[in-house]
Amino acid sequence: MRIQWWTAGCLMGVLSAFAGSNSAIIVSAPRLDNLDLMQVDIAADVTVIDRAAIESSGAVSVPELLESEANVLVRGQGGNASDGQLSMRGFGENSQVRVLVLVDGHKVNRPDMGAIAWQSLPVGSIDKIEVIRGGQNVLYGNHALSGVVKITTTRGGDSGLQLEGAIGSFGYLNGSLNYGDALGDVDFSLGISGTDYDGYRMNSSSSALSFNTSAGWFLNDTDVLTFRLSGSDSSDQFPGAISYDQMQEDPTQSSNPGDQLSDSTAGLATLLYETEREWGAARFLSGINMRGLESSISGQYAQNDQLGFSFAPRVRYGSESRFFMAGFDFFYDQLDVDNYYDEARTIVESWAELNRITAAPYLFAQHAFSDKTILNGGARFEYAGTDNLYTEYEASQLPPFIGSFPNPDYKQPPDIDPDASFDGLVEKYGWAAELSIARQLSEPLNVFAGYDRVYRYPTLDEAAAYQGYPLSDPLNENLDPEQGNNFEIGAKYSHKNWNASLTAFYLMLENEITYDDVQKLNYNLGETQRLGLETMLQWDRGWYGAGTVWNFVQAEFADGAYKGNTVPLVPWAHGNFKVWVAPVELLRLGMVWSYVSEQYQGNDFDNVWRKMDAYGLLGFQADMMINKNVQIIVSMQNLLDETYATSAYSGGFYPGSGRSFRVGMRVKF
């Protein structure tokens, strides 16, 4: 209740501030690409992680980088640096499907609930990450319900040759090479990276080999054509969940003998043309990604092949401060699955061919009343049509032998199980809207307020059972998109040695999708609501400083059988405190304490099971510049070796990593 009163007070204060005062632009203004040909000033809580911050972070994966530099909550299940679901704005189970992740403008979210292939995105190949919190569906479409993570990979220029290597606890090894240069009007880059990790827990090893390359052709001062290509080959083991008592006794143990694993290959190619003219600017983006996943999990053997294609033209008419924008997003996602009866993968148990087309026109406008006040507004309509085809065979007819005896029910080809198989087209529609205003009250102080109509479509496997895990309704045609209304207000202050920001939001969501372990079905809940604060305060004196960033959220069911209960897997607070000192010019020492409050286990809608314990982790880092070309980073995580869980479901806990260290070196030529 205190948060609600405080939010109401902030809203009144911000709205009254718009009535008077003068001043200039405002909140963070993330742009559509690293050439800044098309600018959109978004009234939102935005964190930009540039190349300098990436290099000094010591992070070895994108999830770790987002956690340390943007206070994004990461929920893992393997105690593995490359493992983790992103959670923003108070979402718990399957939070990653409500955060849109773009790599060079192309959506890399999978069409199913599976995790993003983070190992295919080595930190050394990333130039910049922009984290935009809150609903951004008008400009970005499906998945952008709680936020957007925009990743821009490096390009050529004068970056030269860079070599990196790191070694750490639990068998961690990493090495990478990146080179960038320019020849006339063309810049180009090339990178290769390899990682090997035994894992903190038993049977949690991972490895990856990836490459990335880009080429940009500057046709003239304002027109550029950019091509990027990346690929990876990775493998992961899954240690499984253990009980709370087992975790306290030995968090490194595994619940499986090491036979739960997956091997994945991935590729991404994007082509981007940008132009700027007297009348405005335009962008034409197309991309294609491919992923093949061979998995063996809990006795289920599968081959999952995915293909995604996007085409996203966008045209802006007018100046950078006053313009009208029109765009169209087209996405095609294809998923082919073969489920096998046997580990040797000789007998097909079932197979699926699913594809989804989404098409979305949208309009967006920005008007600057002065150099101090900007009004934004827009709307999007999005169609999603999913063609579902799944064939499952009668299980009793599949094996030719039962033990050493012939199977009397064996049949080739086997009969189709009509109760589990399905074939049908499902069409859904969603719309989004946005209206926001931002104003600079004084030289250091900016404020904003905004409204967003948000939505998210069900993923393919939320609506359909084709992965070998049966649902009570194999094809749930009545599973509706999530939709809701998001309101937020915020302020950002920057003056001399101080930086601060404060954002309050209220999200009312209808038809939130969740899984019922009893009914064995994904279904639409009643209304849920999330009320939260996001805060940041930083003091930087050059050679020493301190900072803290916190997210607070109250997430609860607003009606239905669970009315008044807390949404599972949502901590009410998480954040960190950082201090640093540079006693000499080439040495920077820092310590960070990060905290995640207690939370209910996944699927605990009644809020009656043991809560996941709150935990605080202490870390240390030394950043040493031997000279302008050689950098050494020594880091230690979880110095006090605290035992904790990053996620838990129905009594099964997934421990986070214990005390560990890493030593890395970066050499530039």
N, C-alpha and C positions, 0 to 999 in steps of 0.2 A: 504494500500500500504506500509506503514511503516513496518508492520509485515512481508510482503513478502520480502522486502529488508533485514530486520534483519535476517529472516530465511535463505536467500541465503548466507548472510555473515557467519552465524553460520555453515552452511554446508561446506563452503569452509575452515573455520577454523578447523573443526573436521577432514575433509578428509586430510588436510595438516598435521595435527598432527600425523596421522597414519604413515607418511613417516619417522618420526624420533622419538627418545626417547625410553626408556626402561620402563618397569614396570609391575604390577601383578594383579590380578583379581578384579574386574571390577564392574559390576553392581550387583544389587541384584540377588541372585540365589535361587528363590523359588523351593522347592522340592515337589515331588509328594505325600508325606505323612509325618507324624510327626516322623517317624523313620529314615528318611533320607537315605534309602537304595538305592534310585535311584535319582540322581541329574541331573538337567538340568539348565545350566546357560543361562538365557534368557536376551537378550539385549532389555530391556524395562523399562518403568517407573513403578516401583513396590513399593507398600506400604505394610508393614507387621504390623498387629495389634496383638501383643502377649497378653498372659493372663494378664500380669501386666498392660498393657495399657487398656485392657477391664475392669479390676476391678477398675481402677482409673478414668475411663471416666464418670461414673455415668449414662451411656446410658441404656435405658430400652428396646430397640428393636434394631434389626440389622440395619434397615434403619437409625436410629438415630446415631448408632455407626459409620456407614460408612460416614455419613454426618460430624460428629465432628472430626473423627480421620483420614479420608482419603480424605476429601473434595469431596466426591461423591455427585452430585446434586440429591436430592430426590424430586419428584413431587407428592404431595398427593392430595386427593380429599375429605378427611373427617375431616381434622384437628385432626388426630388420630396418635398416636405414632407408631402403627403397620401398618399404611397405607402408601403406596408410591411406585412409579416406580423409578428405578435407571436410571440415565442418565449420560453417559460418552462420551467424545469426540464430543459433539455438536449435539446430537440427541434430537428431540422434541417429537412429538406424538408417542405413543407406543414405547418409548425408551427402555422399559424393555425387549423387545424381541431381542434386539441387545446386551445385556449383559448376558453372560452365568454365571449361579450360580450353583456351585457344593457344595454339602454337603457330606463330606467323600468320595469325588470322583464321586458321582452320580449326574447326572443332575436333578435339581428340577424345571427347567423352565417348565411351562405348555405347552401342545401342541397347546393351543389356546392363545388368547391375554390376558387372565386373569392374575391377579397379583399373585405373589408368596405368599404362606401362611407363612408370616413372624412370625405369632404368634406361629407357630409350632417349632420355633427356639429360645427358651429362651436364653438370653445373658449368663446366669449362666452356661449353658451347653456347651459353646463354648471355645475351647482352643486357637484357632488362626484363623485369617482371613488374606488372602493374596489378595490384589487388584492389578491385572495386567492390565494396560491400553494399549489400542491399539489392532489391529487385532491379534488374536492368533488362527486362524482356523486350522493351520497345526497340532498342538498338541491337540486341544480341539474341533474342528469341529463346527457344526451349532450353532448359537447364539453368538459365540465369535468374533463378528465383531468389536465392540468398546471396549471390555474388558472382563475380567474374574474375578469373585469373588469366591475364594476358601475358604470354611468354614470347619474347622476341629473341630469336637466335642471332648470333654474331654474323657480321658480314666483313668484307675485306677492308680496303683502305690501307692505312699504314700500321696495322697492328703487328705485323711481323710474325716471328716464330715464338711460340710459347710452349714450354714443356712443364708438366706437372706430375707429381708423384706423391703418394701417401701410403703410410703403413699404420696399422692400429691393432687394437685388441680384437680377440676372437677371430684372428686370421684375416683381418681386413687388409686388402691390397688394392691400389688404384693407380692407374697411369694414363696420361693423355697427352696428345700432341695437337696443337692448333696453329694454323698458319693463315695469315691474311695479307693481301697485297693488292695493288692496282696496276693496270696496264692501260694507259690512255683513259678512255671513257668507261672502262670496265673494271669493277672491283670483284674480287673473288676470295673465298675462304675455304679451308679444308680442315677437318678435325677427326680424330679417332680417339676412342677412349675404351679402356677395359677395367672391369671391377671384379674382384673375387672376395667372398665373405663367407666364413664358416658359420657365423650366426651366434648370437648370445645363447639361445636355447638349443638343445639337441635337435637335430633334424630340421634346422632352419637355414641351411646354406643357400646362397644365391650367387649368381655370376652373370655378367653381361659384357658384350662387346658391341660397340656402336660406332657409327660414323656420321658425319654431317658435312655438307658442302653447300656453298651458295655462289651465285654470280649475279652481279647487278650491272645493267647497261644504262648509263646516263645518256639518254638520247639528246637532251639539251638541258638548260638550267632548271626546268620544272618537270620534265617527263623522265620517268625511270621505269625500267622493266627488271624485275627481280625474280630469280628462280632459286628455290631452296630444295634440297633433297637430304633425307636422313634415313637411317635404318639401324636395326639392332637385332641381336640374337641373345636371348636371356633364358635363365632357368631359375626356378625357385622351389624350395621345399616348404611345406606347411606343417609346423609342429603340433597344431591343434590346441584345443582348450583343455585346461586342467581345473580341478576344484580349488576353492579358496584355501583349504588346508594344505593341499599339495603345493600351491604357490608359496605359502608361508614357509613350508619345509624346504623346498628347493625350486625356485622359479625357473631354473634352466631345463627342467625335465620336459619331456614331450609325451603326448598321449597317443602317438602313433609310432610304429617301428621305422619310419623313414620312407614309407612307400606312398606318401601323399605329396605330389609334386606336379609341376607344369613346366613345359618348354615352350617358349614363345618367340616368334619372329615378327618384326614390325617394320613398316616402311611408311614414310610420309613425304609427299612432294607438293609444293605450292608454287603457283605462278601469279605474280602480282604486277599489275600495270597501274601507275599513278600519273595523273596529269593535273596541272594547274593552269587556268586560263583567266582572262580578264573577267569573265562572267562567273567564275567559281572554280570548282575542282571536281575530279571524278576518280574513282577507284574501281578496278575490276580484279576481283580475287577469285581464283579457282584452286582447288586442292583435292588430293586423293590420298587416302591412307589405307593400308592393308595390314591385317594381323592374322597370324595363324597360331592357335593355341592348342597344344596337345597336353591333356591333363589326366591325372590319376588321383582321384580324391574320394575317400570313403567307399572304395569298391566300385566307383563310377569311372569308366574309361571313356574319354571323349576326344574328338577332334573338332575344334570350333574355329571356323574361318570367317573373317569379317572383312568387309569392303565398305569404305565410305567415300562419297564424292560430294563436293560442295562447289557452288558458283554463287558469288555474292557481289553484284555490282552496286555501287552507291554513287550518287551524284549530288553535289552541293551547288546551289545557285545563290550567289550573293557574296558578301565579304565574310571574313572570319568571325566577326562579332554579330552580324545580322544576316541570317541566311535561311533558306528553305532546303531541306534535304529529302530525297526520295531514294529508297533502296528496295532490293528484292533479294531474299535469301532462298536458295534451293539446296536441299540436302537429300542425298540418296544413301540409305544404309542397307546393306545386305548381310545376312548371317546364315551360314550353312553349318549344320551340326550333324555329326555321326556319333551315336552312342553305341558302345560295344558291350557285348555280353561277357567277354573274356578279356583277360589281361593281354593276351597275345593279339587282340584286335582282329580276329578272324571272323567273328560272328557279329553282324550288325543287329543290335537290339531295337533301335529306332533311329529315325533320321528326320531332319527338319530343314525347310527352306523358308526363310522369312525375309521380307524386305519392307522397308518403310520409305515413303516419299513425304517430305515436308516442304511446303512452299509458303512463303510469307512476304507479302508486300508491307512496307511500313513508310510512314512519313514522320519527319522530325523538323522542328523549327527552333531557332534561337534568335532572340531579339535583345540587343543591348540598349536599354533606355539612356544610358550614359556609360562612361568608363567605370562606373561603380555598381551598376545593377544589371543583372542578366535574367531574362525569363526564358525557360525552356519548356517545350511541350511536344508530344508526339503520340502516335498510336500505331499498333501493328495488329494484323489479322494473320493467323497461321493455321494452315490445314495440315493434318497428318493422316495419311492413309497407309495401313499396314496389311500386307497380304501374308496370311499365316497358313502354312502347310506343314503338317506333322503327321508322321506315320509311325505307329508303334505296333510291334508284332506280338503275338501270343507267346508269353515267356516260356510256357511249358513245351512249345514246339521247337525251340531254338537249339538246345544242345543235342548232338547226335548220340552222346553217351551220358549216362548218369553213373558216375564212378567208372567201373569197367564193364558195365552192362549197357546194351543198346537201349536207347530211350524209346519206349513204345509210342510216345506222342510226337516223335520227331517228324517234321514235315518241311519239305523244301520245294517251293518257297513257303514260308510260314503264313498262317492267316493273320490278317490285320485285326488288331483289337479295336473295335468301333467305339468303345466307351472312352478310350484314352486318346484316339486320333482325332484330328480336326483339320478343316480346310475352310477358310473364310476371310473375307475382307472386312476390316474394322476401320471406320473413319471417325476421327475426332477433330474438334475445332477449338481454338483458343484465341484469346485476344488480350492485348495489353495496352495500357495507356500511361502517360507520364505528364506531370505538371510540376515544375519546380522554379524556385526563384532564389537567387544568390546576390548578396550585396556586401560591398566593402564598407564597413562602418568607419574605419580609420586606417591609417597606414599599416598597422600590424594586425588588425582584426577583421576577419571575414565571417559571415554567417550565411546559412542557407536553410531552406525548408522545402520539402517535396512530398509528392504523392505518386505511388506507382501501383498500377493494376498488374498483378503477377499471375503466372500459370506455369505448370509443368506437365508434360505428357507422361503416362506410364511407360516404363521401359518395356522392351519386348518380353522379358521373362517375368516381369511383374504381372502381365496380363495372360501369358501363355506358359504352359508346362511342357517344355521340350528338352530340358537339361538332364532328365533322368530322375528328377525329384518331383513326384506327383503332387498336383493340386486337386482339391475337391471339385473344382470347375476347370477342366483342362484349358479352355479358352474363355476367359472372362470378358465378354464383350461389353459388359455393363460397368467395367472399371473406368471411372471418369478421370479426366485431368484434374490435378490440384489447381486451385485458383483462389485468389485472395486480394487483399488490399494492404499496402504497406505505407505507413506515414513516418517521416523522420525529419528531425531538425538538427542542426549542428553548427559548430563554430570552430574556427581555426585561428590561432594567435601565433605570430612569429615576430620577435623583436630582439635584436642584439643576441644575447646568449640563450634566449628562451624560445622554445617551441612547444605549443600545446594544442590539443584538439579535444572536442567533446561532441559526441553524436548520440542522440536518443532516438529510438525507433519503436514502432508498434506495428506488428504484423498479425492480421487476422486471416486465417487460412481455412478454406473449406475443402472437403474431400481429400484431406491428407491421406496418402497411401501408406499402409503398413501391413505387416504380415502377422497373421494369427496362427500361432503354433498349434493350437487346439483344432481350429477349423481347417488348417492346412490350406490357407487361402490368403492372397493379398486382396485387401478391400479398402473402401473409402471410409475413413473415420468421420465423425461429426466435426464441428468447428474446433480448431485449436488457435491459441493466441500466444504471441511472444512479445514481451516488453523488455527492452534492453538499453544498456548504456555502453558506449565504447569510448575509452579515455586514453590520452597520451600526454605525457609531460616529459620534456627533455631540457637539460641544462648542459651547455657545452662551452667550456672555457679554453678550448683549443688543446691544451696538453692534459687536461683532466675534465671529467664530467660525469653525469649520471642521467638515467632515464628510466621511466616506468610506463608500461602500457597494460591496460586491463579491459576485459570484456565482462559485462554482467548481463545475465538474461534470466527472465522468469518465463518458462515455457510450460504451458498447462493445457489440458483438455477443457474446452469451454462449454461443451454440452455432451449428451450421450451417457453411456454407462459409466464412463470414467471421469465425468465432470468434476473439476477441481483438482484432479490428480496431476502430478508432474510428468511431462513427457520423458520417457526413458532415454538414457545415454546423453543427457544434457546437463553438464555441470552449471551451477548458478554463477560461477566465477572462474576465470582463468586469466593469467597474465604473468608478467615478470618484472623484476627490478634489475637494472644493469648499472655497474660503475666501471670506469676505466681511467687509466692514467698513462701518460707517455713521459716517463722520467727523462728519457733522452730522445733525440729526434727520430731515431730508427727503431725504437722499441715501444710497443703499446701493450699494456697488460689490462685484462678485463675479467670481471666476474659477473655471473648472472644467476639469479635465483628465479626459477619458474615454478608456478603453482597451478594446480587444477583441483577444484573443490570436489566433494563427494557427488555421486550421481547414481541414479537407479540403473540396474542392469537392463540390457535390451530385452524387449518383450514383457517387461514387468509393468503392464498398464495399471495393475491394481496397487502398485507401490508397496508391496508386502515382502519382497525378498531382501536379502542382505544387500546393502548399498555397496557400491565400489568405494573404496577408501579414498579420501583426499590425499594428495601427495605434493611434495615440494622437492625440486631437484636443484642441486648446486653445481655450477660449471665454472671452468676457468679456461682462459685462452691467453697465449702470448704470441704476438704478431711481431716478427723481427725482419726488418729490411737490412740484409747484409750489405747491399748497395742498391742502386736504383733498378737493377735488373734481377736481383735474387731476393726472394721472400721465403721465410720459413714460418709456419704456423704450427704451434703446439697447443692442443686442446685436450681437456679432460671433461667428461660428462658424468653426471650422477656421482660426484665425489664421495658422498656419504653412503653410497651403495644401497639406496633405499629400494625396498621391494614394493612394487606397485603394478597395477593393471591399466593398460590403455583402453581396453574394452572388455565387456563380459556379456554373455547371452545365456539366459536360462540356467544359471549356475555354473557355466563354463567360463573361466577367466583366461585372459591373454596377457601374460606378463610383459612389461616393458624391459628394456635393456638395463643391466646393472652397470657398475662402475667400468668405465672404458677410457682409453686415451687414443689419440691420433697425432702423428707427426707428418706434416706435408711440406713440400718444397715446390716453389714456382720459379721458373727461370725464363726470362724474356730476352730475345735477341733482336 
